[in-house]
Amino acid sequence: MGSGRPLGLLLALLLAPVMAFVAAQEVATTAPRRRNAYAAMMYMGTPRDYEFYVATRVMMRSLARLGVDADLVVIASVDVPKRWVQTLQEEDGVKVVSVENLKNPYENQGNFNTRFKLTLNKLYAWSLVSYDRVVMLDSDNIFLQRTDELFQCGQFCAVFINPCIFHTGLFVLQPSMKVFKDMLHELEIVRDNPDGADQGFLASYFSDLLDQPMFHPPSNGTKLIGSYRLPLGYQMDASYYYLKLRWSIPCGPNSVITFPSAPWLKPWYWWSWPVLPLGLAWHEQRRENLGYGSELPVLLIQAVMYIGIIAITRLARPGLSKLCYNRRPEKSITILHTTLKIAAFWSILAAYAVPFFLIPRTVHPLFGWSLYMLGVASLLSIVINVFLLPPLPVLTVLLGMLGSLFVMAFPWYSDGVVRALVVFAYAFCCSPIVWSSLMKVIVSLQNLVERDAFFPRLGESTEMSEFNKLY
């Protein structure tokens, strides 16, 4: 009897997580389903899958924080990692619908971009027939306020960012298996699609949307019938903000910001701010809703590594003279000089490039830029000591970059045009300084090659010069 009680207690402890999970699943299945949903999609097969996973989590959590009266749904292809799906369900409260990837029949079009290959999975939104209305979203949206009135819109509603073509980064739809099957049929017969993506297909399928009335939510909360154009405030292109560094959209509420511009300037990339001031707004939402716990260990490891490199180079101070032992004729000196210049400049370029690619892309800009500057400084310290270069000219470009960040981040510009002019003026003034520093580096390399003390003839001893004693 005495040994049975500990065994039973052990079994209870082992089974407790399982029973808790089952209970949670029962609660989830018995919880009342809402009539409407905000939905996004996730698929695999691009170099940026993880970034869009993080962006989707931030958007869904920001919607939950706003207290929207709707389910949060992610339409995920079956190859999305199970741990991602589990995180979305258990930590973010998202309902995940697993689907097979739709075959894209437009892959052989001349203008087809492979990164849009699986965007037609967005059509699965019409299969969510358990909901009255669905707001389908891209992951690069920032919600400034609740937009639940969108569920009062009709069978299809979207925003015209372009004067003639609506944008599919946010649209309202009424799920329908009839419409979904018809869309699949249109894919089979290869309906005309200008870009081979969801944007071109939906613009072709709902080609009459431009002639439809503007959506105004009824005050009594009833749902409209038909198709409507949504006011621009429901899908504000970030470019409108940059013109005046504030929103000035009079036609509708300023509710949702989207970033349809260059793919490598999405708001979640640390380098997008302060180039794009709104990048900080996205990261503020991430800080409030998700945090940066997954990236912090990597940042700390890299910071310690860079500080260690600086400390070692300060103590060791290796000289290029230790690598050269024989003085050759003038022809060899010319070859050596050319080789040194190439090696030095490639080393400098590597010092600027390597830290950029090592930093996790979705960290906070303040973390990202600080770690980048530290990484570049540490690698440049190796270049300076190996090639015996003057520190200030080599570090000039880094200091110029730091200054440009302060110029772009200055918060008191009257509008975006003034900001752009100031940045241009700063770059114009810095150009002669950068060129002068480049010339000093070249002269330093030339002097290094011609200095006999650094290249003694084989078998000869040479007294260390005063310059070399410093290193």
C-alpha positions as CSV (number, residue, x, y, z in Angstrom):
1,M,0.0,0.0,0.0
2,G,2.8,2.4,0.8
3,S,4.5,2.0,-2.5
4,G,1.2,2.3,-4.4
5,R,0.4,5.9,-3.3
6,P,3.7,7.4,-4.7
7,L,3.1,5.5,-7.9
8,G,-0.4,6.8,-8.2
9,L,0.8,10.3,-7.5
10,L,3.5,10.0,-10.1
11,L,0.9,8.9,-12.7
12,A,-1.3,11.8,-11.8
13,L,1.5,14.3,-12.3
14,L,2.4,12.7,-15.6
15,L,-1.2,12.7,-16.9
16,A,-2.0,16.2,-15.6
17,P,-0.7,18.0,-18.7
18,V,-2.6,15.6,-21.0
19,M,-5.8,16.0,-19.1
20,A,-5.4,19.8,-19.1
21,F,-4.9,19.7,-22.8
22,V,-8.0,17.6,-23.4
23,A,-10.0,19.9,-21.1
24,A,-8.8,22.9,-23.1
25,Q,-9.8,21.2,-26.3
26,E,-13.2,20.5,-25.0
27,V,-13.7,24.1,-23.9
28,A,-12.5,25.2,-27.4
29,T,-14.9,23.0,-29.2
30,T,-17.8,23.9,-26.9
31,A,-17.1,27.6,-27.0
32,P,-19.7,29.5,-29.1
33,R,-18.4,30.2,-32.6
34,R,-18.6,33.8,-33.6
35,R,-20.5,34.7,-36.8
36,N,-17.7,36.5,-38.4
37,A,-13.9,36.1,-38.8
38,Y,-10.7,37.9,-39.5
39,A,-8.6,35.5,-41.6
40,A,-5.0,35.4,-43.0
41,M,-3.1,32.8,-44.8
42,M,0.3,31.1,-44.3
43,Y,2.2,28.9,-46.7
44,M,5.7,27.6,-47.1
45,G,8.3,27.7,-49.9
46,T,9.8,31.2,-49.7
47,P,13.0,32.5,-48.0
48,R,10.8,34.7,-45.8
49,D,8.4,32.1,-44.3
50,Y,9.5,32.8,-40.7
51,E,9.1,36.6,-41.1
52,F,5.5,36.2,-42.3
53,Y,4.8,33.8,-39.5
54,V,5.9,36.4,-37.0
55,A,4.0,39.2,-38.8
56,T,0.8,37.1,-38.8
57,R,1.1,36.5,-35.1
58,V,1.6,40.2,-34.4
59,M,-1.4,41.1,-36.5
60,M,-3.7,38.5,-34.9
61,R,-2.6,39.5,-31.4
62,S,-3.2,43.2,-32.2
63,L,-6.7,42.3,-33.3
64,A,-7.3,40.4,-30.1
65,R,-6.0,43.3,-28.1
66,L,-8.5,45.6,-29.9
67,G,-11.3,43.3,-28.6
68,V,-12.7,42.5,-32.0
69,D,-16.0,40.5,-32.0
70,A,-14.9,37.8,-34.5
71,D,-12.9,34.7,-34.7
72,L,-9.2,34.9,-35.7
73,V,-8.5,32.3,-38.4
74,V,-5.3,31.3,-40.3
75,I,-5.6,29.4,-43.5
76,A,-2.4,27.3,-43.3
77,S,-1.1,25.0,-46.0
78,V,-0.4,21.5,-44.7
79,D,3.3,21.9,-44.8
80,V,3.4,24.7,-42.3
81,P,5.4,23.4,-39.3
82,K,3.3,21.8,-36.6
83,R,5.0,23.8,-33.9
84,W,3.9,27.0,-35.6
85,V,0.4,25.8,-35.9
86,Q,0.4,24.8,-32.2
87,T,1.8,28.2,-31.2
88,L,-1.0,30.0,-33.1
89,Q,-3.6,27.9,-31.5
90,E,-2.4,27.7,-27.9
91,E,-0.7,31.0,-27.4
92,D,-2.5,33.3,-29.9
93,G,-6.0,31.9,-29.7
94,V,-6.2,31.5,-33.5
95,K,-8.2,28.8,-35.3
96,V,-6.0,27.2,-37.9
97,V,-7.6,25.7,-41.0
98,S,-5.2,23.3,-42.9
99,V,-5.5,23.2,-46.7
100,E,-3.7,21.8,-49.6
101,N,-1.9,24.3,-51.8
102,L,-3.8,25.3,-54.9
103,K,-1.9,24.7,-58.1
104,N,-1.1,27.9,-59.8
105,P,-1.8,27.6,-63.6
106,Y,-0.1,30.9,-64.4
107,E,3.5,29.8,-63.5
108,N,4.6,29.9,-67.2
109,Q,3.4,33.5,-67.7
110,G,6.3,35.8,-68.8
111,N,5.7,38.3,-66.0
112,F,5.1,35.7,-63.3
113,N,6.9,36.3,-60.0
114,T,7.6,33.0,-58.1
115,R,7.0,34.6,-54.7
116,F,3.3,34.8,-55.7
117,K,3.1,31.1,-56.6
118,L,0.9,30.1,-53.6
119,T,-1.0,33.3,-53.0
120,L,-4.0,31.7,-54.7
121,N,-4.5,29.8,-51.4
122,K,-6.4,33.0,-50.4
123,L,-9.4,31.7,-52.4
124,Y,-10.0,29.2,-49.6
125,A,-11.5,32.1,-47.6
126,W,-14.7,31.5,-49.6
127,S,-14.8,27.9,-48.2
128,L,-15.2,29.2,-44.6
129,V,-19.0,28.8,-44.9
130,S,-19.5,28.6,-41.1
131,Y,-19.1,32.4,-41.0
132,D,-21.5,35.1,-42.3
133,R,-18.7,37.4,-43.3
134,V,-14.9,37.1,-43.4
135,V,-12.3,39.9,-43.6
136,M,-9.4,38.5,-45.5
137,L,-6.0,40.0,-44.6
138,D,-2.4,40.1,-45.7
139,S,0.1,40.0,-42.9
140,D,1.6,43.4,-43.5
141,N,-1.4,45.3,-42.1
142,I,-1.3,47.5,-39.0
143,F,-4.7,48.0,-37.3
144,L,-5.1,51.4,-35.6
145,Q,-8.6,50.7,-34.3
146,R,-11.4,48.1,-34.5
147,T,-13.0,47.6,-37.9
148,D,-15.9,45.3,-37.0
149,E,-18.3,47.4,-39.0
150,L,-16.7,45.8,-42.1
151,F,-18.8,42.7,-41.3
152,Q,-21.8,44.7,-42.4
153,C,-20.5,44.9,-46.0
154,G,-21.9,42.7,-48.8
155,Q,-20.7,39.7,-50.8
156,F,-17.4,41.3,-51.8
157,C,-15.9,44.6,-50.8
158,A,-12.4,46.0,-51.3
159,V,-10.3,49.2,-51.3
160,F,-9.1,50.9,-54.5
161,I,-5.5,52.1,-53.6
162,N,-4.8,52.2,-57.3
163,P,-7.3,54.4,-59.1
164,C,-8.4,51.5,-61.3
165,I,-7.5,48.3,-59.5
166,F,-8.6,47.3,-56.0
167,H,-6.1,45.9,-53.4
168,T,-6.4,42.4,-52.1
169,G,-4.4,43.1,-48.9
170,L,-7.8,43.5,-47.1
171,F,-11.2,42.6,-48.5
172,V,-14.6,41.5,-47.2
173,L,-16.4,38.4,-48.5
174,Q,-19.4,36.3,-47.9
175,P,-18.2,32.7,-47.8
176,S,-19.9,30.5,-50.4
177,M,-19.0,27.0,-51.7
178,K,-20.7,27.8,-54.9
179,V,-18.4,30.8,-55.5
180,F,-15.4,28.8,-54.3
181,K,-16.1,26.0,-56.7
182,D,-16.6,28.5,-59.5
183,M,-13.3,30.1,-58.8
184,L,-11.6,26.7,-58.9
185,H,-13.2,26.1,-62.3
186,E,-11.9,29.5,-63.5
187,L,-8.4,28.4,-62.4
188,E,-8.8,25.2,-64.4
189,I,-9.7,27.0,-67.6
190,V,-6.9,29.6,-66.8
191,R,-9.0,32.7,-66.5
192,D,-7.1,35.9,-67.6
193,N,-4.8,37.0,-64.8
194,P,-2.4,39.9,-65.4
195,D,0.1,39.0,-62.7
196,G,-0.5,35.3,-62.0
197,A,-1.2,36.0,-58.3
198,D,-4.3,36.5,-56.2
199,Q,-4.4,40.2,-57.0
200,G,-4.8,39.7,-60.7
201,F,-7.2,36.8,-60.4
202,L,-9.6,38.6,-58.0
203,A,-9.4,41.8,-60.0
204,S,-10.4,39.8,-63.1
205,Y,-13.1,37.9,-61.3
206,F,-14.7,41.0,-59.7
207,S,-14.1,43.2,-62.6
208,D,-17.2,45.4,-62.0
209,L,-16.3,46.5,-58.5
210,L,-15.2,50.0,-59.6
211,D,-18.8,50.7,-60.7
212,Q,-20.2,49.7,-57.3
213,P,-21.3,52.2,-54.6
214,M,-19.2,53.2,-51.6
215,F,-19.7,51.3,-48.4
216,H,-21.2,53.1,-45.5
217,P,-22.1,50.9,-42.5
218,P,-25.8,51.0,-41.6
219,S,-26.4,52.4,-38.1
220,N,-28.8,49.6,-37.2
221,G,-26.1,46.9,-37.7
222,T,-27.7,45.1,-40.6
223,K,-25.6,43.4,-43.3
224,L,-25.7,44.8,-46.8
225,I,-26.3,42.8,-50.0
226,G,-24.1,43.1,-53.1
227,S,-20.6,44.5,-53.8
228,Y,-19.2,47.7,-52.5
229,R,-16.0,49.8,-52.7
230,L,-14.4,50.4,-49.3
231,P,-13.2,53.8,-48.3
232,L,-9.4,54.3,-48.5
233,G,-9.1,54.6,-44.7
234,Y,-9.6,50.8,-44.4
235,Q,-6.5,50.1,-46.4
236,M,-4.2,53.1,-46.3
237,D,-1.0,52.8,-48.3
238,A,1.9,53.8,-46.1
239,S,3.1,56.1,-48.9
240,Y,0.3,58.6,-48.0
241,Y,1.7,58.9,-44.5
242,Y,5.3,59.6,-45.7
243,L,4.2,62.6,-47.9
244,K,3.1,64.7,-44.9
245,L,4.4,62.5,-42.0
246,R,0.8,62.2,-40.8
247,W,-2.5,60.8,-42.0
248,S,-4.8,63.0,-44.0
249,I,-7.4,60.6,-45.4
250,P,-10.8,62.4,-45.4
251,C,-12.8,59.6,-47.0
252,G,-13.5,57.2,-44.2
253,P,-11.9,56.2,-40.9
254,N,-8.1,55.9,-40.6
255,S,-8.2,52.3,-39.4
256,V,-5.7,50.1,-41.3
257,I,-2.3,50.7,-42.7
258,T,-0.8,48.5,-45.4
259,F,2.7,48.2,-46.9
260,P,2.4,47.1,-50.6
261,S,5.8,48.6,-51.5
262,A,9.2,46.9,-52.0
263,P,9.2,43.4,-50.3
264,W,12.5,44.1,-48.5
265,L,11.0,47.2,-46.8
266,K,8.2,45.5,-44.9
267,P,7.7,47.1,-41.5
268,W,8.9,44.1,-39.5
269,Y,12.5,44.2,-40.9
270,W,14.8,46.1,-38.5
271,W,16.5,48.1,-41.2
272,S,13.1,49.5,-42.5
273,W,13.3,52.1,-39.7
274,P,14.1,55.0,-39.8
275,V,14.1,54.7,-43.6
276,L,10.3,54.1,-43.2
277,P,9.2,55.9,-40.1
278,L,6.1,53.6,-39.7
279,G,8.3,50.6,-39.1
280,L,8.5,51.7,-35.5
281,A,4.7,51.6,-35.2
282,W,4.7,47.9,-36.2
283,H,7.4,47.1,-33.8
284,E,5.6,48.9,-31.0
285,Q,2.6,46.6,-31.7
286,R,5.0,43.6,-31.6
287,R,6.5,44.7,-28.3
288,E,3.1,45.1,-26.7
289,N,1.6,41.9,-28.1
290,L,4.4,39.3,-28.7
291,G,7.7,40.6,-27.4
292,Y,11.2,39.6,-28.6
293,G,12.0,36.6,-26.4
294,S,12.8,34.3,-29.4
295,E,15.5,36.6,-30.8
296,L,17.1,38.0,-27.6
297,P,19.5,35.0,-27.0
298,V,20.9,35.3,-30.5
299,L,21.4,39.1,-30.0
300,L,23.2,38.6,-26.7
301,I,25.5,35.9,-28.2
302,Q,26.4,38.2,-31.1
303,A,27.0,41.2,-28.9
304,V,29.4,39.2,-26.7
305,M,31.2,37.9,-29.7
306,Y,31.7,41.4,-31.2
307,I,32.9,42.8,-27.9
308,G,35.3,39.9,-27.6
309,I,36.7,40.6,-31.1
310,I,37.3,44.3,-30.2
311,A,39.1,43.3,-27.0
312,I,41.3,40.7,-28.8
313,T,42.3,43.1,-31.6
314,R,43.1,45.8,-29.1
315,L,45.4,43.4,-27.2
316,A,47.0,41.4,-30.0
317,R,47.3,44.2,-32.7
318,P,48.6,41.9,-35.4
319,G,50.8,43.5,-38.0
320,L,50.9,42.7,-41.7
321,S,54.7,42.8,-41.5
322,K,54.7,39.4,-39.8
323,L,53.2,37.8,-42.9
324,C,55.8,39.1,-45.3
325,Y,59.5,38.0,-45.4
326,N,61.0,38.8,-48.7
327,R,61.5,42.0,-50.6
328,R,61.0,41.5,-54.4
329,P,61.8,43.7,-57.4
330,E,59.7,46.7,-58.3
331,K,57.4,44.6,-60.4
332,S,56.6,42.4,-57.4
333,I,55.9,45.5,-55.3
334,T,53.4,46.7,-57.8
335,I,51.6,43.3,-57.7
336,L,51.7,43.3,-53.9
337,H,50.3,46.8,-53.8
338,T,47.4,45.9,-56.0
339,T,46.8,42.7,-54.0
340,L,46.8,44.6,-50.8
341,K,44.3,47.2,-52.0
342,I,42.0,44.5,-53.3
343,A,42.3,42.5,-50.0
344,A,41.8,45.6,-47.9
345,F,38.7,46.8,-49.7
346,W,37.1,43.4,-49.8
347,S,37.7,43.1,-46.1
348,I,36.1,46.4,-45.5
349,L,33.1,45.5,-47.6
350,A,32.8,42.1,-45.7
351,A,32.9,44.0,-42.4
352,Y,29.8,46.0,-43.4
353,A,28.0,43.0,-45.0
354,V,28.5,40.1,-42.6
355,P,26.8,41.6,-39.5
356,F,23.8,42.6,-41.6
357,F,23.1,39.0,-42.5
358,L,23.7,37.6,-39.1
359,I,21.1,39.8,-37.2
360,P,17.6,38.2,-37.0
361,R,15.5,40.1,-39.4
362,T,12.5,40.8,-37.2
363,V,14.2,42.3,-34.2
364,H,13.4,45.7,-32.9
365,P,15.2,48.4,-35.0
366,L,17.0,49.9,-32.0
367,F,18.4,46.4,-31.2
368,G,19.1,45.7,-34.9
369,W,21.0,48.9,-35.7
370,S,22.9,48.9,-32.4
371,L,24.1,45.4,-33.0
372,Y,24.9,46.1,-36.6
373,M,27.0,49.1,-35.7
374,L,28.8,47.1,-33.0
375,G,29.4,44.3,-35.4
376,V,30.8,46.5,-38.2
377,A,33.1,48.3,-35.7
378,S,34.5,45.0,-34.4
379,L,35.2,43.6,-37.9
380,L,36.7,46.9,-39.0
381,S,39.0,46.8,-36.0
382,I,40.5,43.6,-37.4
383,V,41.0,45.2,-40.8
384,I,42.6,48.3,-39.3
385,N,45.1,46.3,-37.3
386,V,45.9,43.7,-40.0
387,F,46.5,46.3,-42.7
388,L,47.8,49.0,-40.3
389,L,45.3,51.5,-41.6
390,P,44.4,54.8,-39.9
391,P,41.3,54.2,-37.8
392,L,39.4,57.4,-38.5
393,P,39.3,57.2,-42.3
394,V,38.3,53.5,-42.2
395,L,35.5,54.3,-39.7
396,T,34.2,57.4,-41.6
397,V,31.6,55.5,-43.5
398,L,30.3,53.9,-40.3
399,L,30.1,57.3,-38.6
400,G,28.4,58.7,-41.7
401,M,25.8,55.9,-41.5
402,L,25.2,56.6,-37.8
403,G,24.7,60.3,-38.7
404,S,22.2,59.5,-41.4
405,L,20.1,57.4,-39.0
406,F,19.9,60.4,-36.7
407,V,19.0,62.7,-39.6
408,M,16.2,60.3,-40.8
409,A,14.9,59.6,-37.3
410,F,14.7,63.4,-36.4
411,P,11.0,63.7,-35.3
412,W,10.3,67.3,-36.0
413,Y,10.2,67.6,-39.8
414,S,7.2,69.5,-41.1
415,D,6.5,67.0,-43.9
416,G,8.1,64.1,-45.8
417,V,9.4,66.4,-48.6
418,V,11.5,68.4,-46.1
419,R,12.7,65.2,-44.6
420,A,13.8,63.9,-48.0
421,L,15.6,67.1,-48.9
422,V,17.5,67.1,-45.6
423,V,18.6,63.5,-46.1
424,F,19.8,64.4,-49.6
425,A,21.7,67.5,-48.3
426,Y,23.3,65.4,-45.6
427,A,24.4,62.8,-48.2
428,F,25.7,65.5,-50.5
429,C,27.8,67.1,-47.7
430,C,29.2,63.7,-46.6
431,S,30.3,62.6,-50.0
432,P,33.6,64.7,-50.1
433,I,34.5,63.5,-46.6
434,V,34.0,59.8,-47.6
435,W,36.0,60.3,-50.8
436,S,38.8,62.0,-48.8
437,S,38.8,59.1,-46.3
438,L,39.0,56.6,-49.2
439,M,42.1,58.4,-50.6
440,K,43.7,58.3,-47.2
441,V,43.2,54.5,-47.0
442,I,44.8,54.1,-50.4
443,V,47.8,56.3,-49.5
444,S,48.2,54.3,-46.2
445,L,48.3,51.0,-48.2
446,Q,50.9,52.5,-50.6
447,N,53.1,53.6,-47.7
448,L,52.8,50.2,-46.1
449,V,54.2,48.5,-49.2
450,E,57.0,50.9,-49.6
451,R,58.2,50.8,-46.0
452,D,61.3,48.7,-45.8
453,A,60.9,48.1,-42.1
454,F,57.8,46.1,-42.8
455,F,59.3,43.9,-45.6
456,P,62.9,42.9,-44.7
457,R,64.9,40.8,-47.1
458,L,65.0,37.2,-46.2
459,G,67.8,36.5,-43.7
460,E,68.2,40.2,-42.7
461,S,67.3,41.7,-39.4
462,T,65.8,45.1,-39.2
463,E,65.3,47.3,-36.2
464,M,61.7,48.0,-35.4
465,S,60.6,51.5,-36.4
466,E,58.8,53.9,-34.1
467,F,55.7,53.4,-36.2
468,N,55.7,49.7,-35.7
469,K,56.4,50.0,-31.9
470,L,52.9,51.6,-31.6
471,Y,51.4,48.3,-32.8
